[in-house]
Amino acid sequence: MVGAGAAGLYAALVSAGVGARVALVSRSPLAQTASYWAQGGIAAAIAGDDSAERHLEDTLAAGRGIARPGAARVLCEESPARVRDLQELGVHFDADRDGNLALGLEGGHSRRRVVHAGGAATGRRITRDLSALAATNERIDVLEPLAATSLANHEGRCVGLIARPRRGDPVPVLARAVVLATGGMAALWERSTNPRGAVGAGLALAHGVGADLADLEFMQFHPTALRHPGPRDGFLITEAVRGEGATLVGAAGERFVDELAPRDRVALAIEAELERSGERAVGLDMRGVDMARFPNIAAALEEVGIDPRRQLVPVAPAAHYTMGGVATGLDGRSSVPGLYAVGESACTGLHGANRLASNSLAECFVFGRRAGLAACDNPHPPPGATASDERHTSIPTEQTRAALWRDAGLQRDAAGLARLLDDPFPLARLVAAACLAREESRGAHQRTDHPQTDPALDGMHTLVGGDGEPRFEKWK
Ligand SMILES: Cc1cc2nc3c(=O)[nH]c(=O)nc-3n(C[C@H](O)[C@H](O)[C@H](O)COP(=O)(O)OP(=O)(O)OC[C@H]3O[C@@H](n4cnc5c(N)ncnc54)[C@H](O)[C@@H]3O)c2cc1C
């Protein structure tokens, strides 16, 4: 297992639960995972007036005609059971006055269905609990801090990896299967809500052994990230606050968008408002919101001297969620035997061109379980299998991050993308190739030179194979 965020921890516990021995390789401390930072919660159709069908409709609508219906159905049908599993593992979710699970409302959801913990501290609560369970599970060896830098490929099958400590010799880990749970790549963009380590290491590792990557052109920009000089710049203000009545206002103090529209629409409306006004931020008016429900947001704002009960909070979009990733089936299997991917490093196709809020933590648990079980079915590595020491991962420079923000930002065109094709960072080039191939605008992929949606690309996802050339296919 590579990665100890929500997906990796949960998949490791599931595999260990059916008797497997798991090596859990993780590069950074828990507090530097996207999972730990997750605020809003887990989408699950639990309410009496809700159903998996409704959740599915909302997920497919957000996906703008290219979400993979089979994967979205699995998510919507299995998410409530995974919430129950987490409760059985000891996670305490927030409850209403009657003791039922309190359900939040977020953009694009037609019902209240977001289960949360500690107000907006959902990720922190869940990952702390899961990591304590993993640390004390005798079937799980936690190898931390070690970074996986290449995968072991034996006769076309993935049989392990090479991991490196900050100092010292590389550590080979041979295994029946490798599950990548390394998170997304939003921190490749200059302005991001993600931890610095979210640079797509799993995608680079998978590409290094020829696995297909999918939908790299779809990076979700969160509409409301704090705009403030210093380390808190990019701090995410969950859309749950808009669900609780916060509004967005432009330079003239007027509302300019339906705050609960899907993320891509709200982000583009903010971008247009910023272009129109020449300002660097719009105002998030949280004065009517009960901040006791969002203690970590209140604390972060207080740290930078903003009082949301009296002042507008300056916000602007930032790169947030990687819809694309290692192309997988519904049990996390990649195109290379023995290699699996889950969570944000994977692309099951369920999010299509735009992820519905809070579907990603749900994805970590639903597909984490499936991959954790499927990976155990592989044979032991053959005698003599070894891992090559060639490095498949690298760290992006600030120039690469600036180039992705400029040339593959909320809006892109052929000229900027062609420039990005020359970037020294391999993943930036793959993103550019996928963005160039999709000559249309859809969800999170907006081309100013191709502003319309092309009906010929309905249902088509982009696959980038080992040769780096994008091609379009229908999900099977
Ligand atoms: C601020 C913020 C708020 C969010 N809020 C929500 C929300 O409310 N609801 C929701 O559904 N989603 C939310 N998301 C998205 C969600 O948190 C992520 O999609 C999800 O947590 C990803 O989990 P993961 O386990 O796939 O990856 P991560 O949690 O990012 O974990 C990745 C792990 O991989 C390790 N790793 C990376 N590279 C290597 C390597 N080479 N070798 C070894 N280890 C490696 C890292 O150290 C880490 O342990 C939010 C995201 C952010 C940033």
The ligand as a Gaussian input file, in Angstrom:
#p B3LYP/6-31G(d) Opt

LIG

0 1
 C       -8.627000      21.346000       1.943000
 C       -9.354000      20.163000       1.392000
 C      -10.663000      19.891000       1.792000
 C      -11.349000      18.790000       1.279000
 N      -12.607000      18.513000       1.726000
 C      -13.222000      17.392000       1.285000
 C      -14.495000      17.004000       1.800000
 O      -15.042000      17.650000       2.678000
 N      -15.082000      15.890000       1.309000
 C      -14.502000      15.127000       0.347000
 O      -15.086000      14.125000      -0.069000
 N      -13.290000      15.460000      -0.145000
 C      -12.643000      16.557000       0.302000
 N      -11.417000      16.875000      -0.187000
 C      -10.776000      15.937000      -1.114000
 C      -10.333000      14.710000      -0.328000
 O       -9.807000      15.137000       0.910000
 C       -9.278000      13.934000      -1.085000
 O       -9.726000      13.638000      -2.375000
 C       -9.001000      12.618000      -0.380000
 O       -8.792000      12.819000       0.989000
 C       -7.790000      11.959000      -0.996000
 O       -7.425000      10.900000      -0.177000
 P       -6.272000       9.940000      -0.622000
 O       -6.153000       8.926000       0.461000
 O       -6.505000       9.486000      -2.000000
 O       -4.957000      10.873000      -0.669000
 P       -4.252000      11.748000       0.451000
 O       -5.097000      11.959000       1.628000
 O       -3.706000      12.953000      -0.222000
 O       -3.034000      10.857000       0.915000
 C       -1.951000      10.614000       0.044000
 C       -0.908000       9.797000       0.779000
 O        0.068000       9.357000      -0.145000
 C        1.375000       9.582000       0.395000
 N        2.305000       9.653000      -0.727000
 C        2.273000      10.471000      -1.806000
 N        3.280000      10.167000      -2.625000
 C        3.964000       9.147000      -2.066000
 C        5.094000       8.384000      -2.430000
 N        5.770000       8.607000      -3.574000
 N        5.521000       7.407000      -1.596000
 C        4.866000       7.160000      -0.429000
 N        3.786000       7.837000      -0.034000
 C        3.341000       8.813000      -0.853000
 C        1.216000      10.853000       1.209000
 O        2.257000      10.984000       2.141000
 C       -0.143000      10.566000       1.862000
 O        0.041000       9.721000       2.956000
 C      -10.714000      17.965000       0.322000
 C       -9.405000      18.234000      -0.080000
 C       -8.713000      19.313000       0.454000
 C       -7.305000      19.575000       0.022000

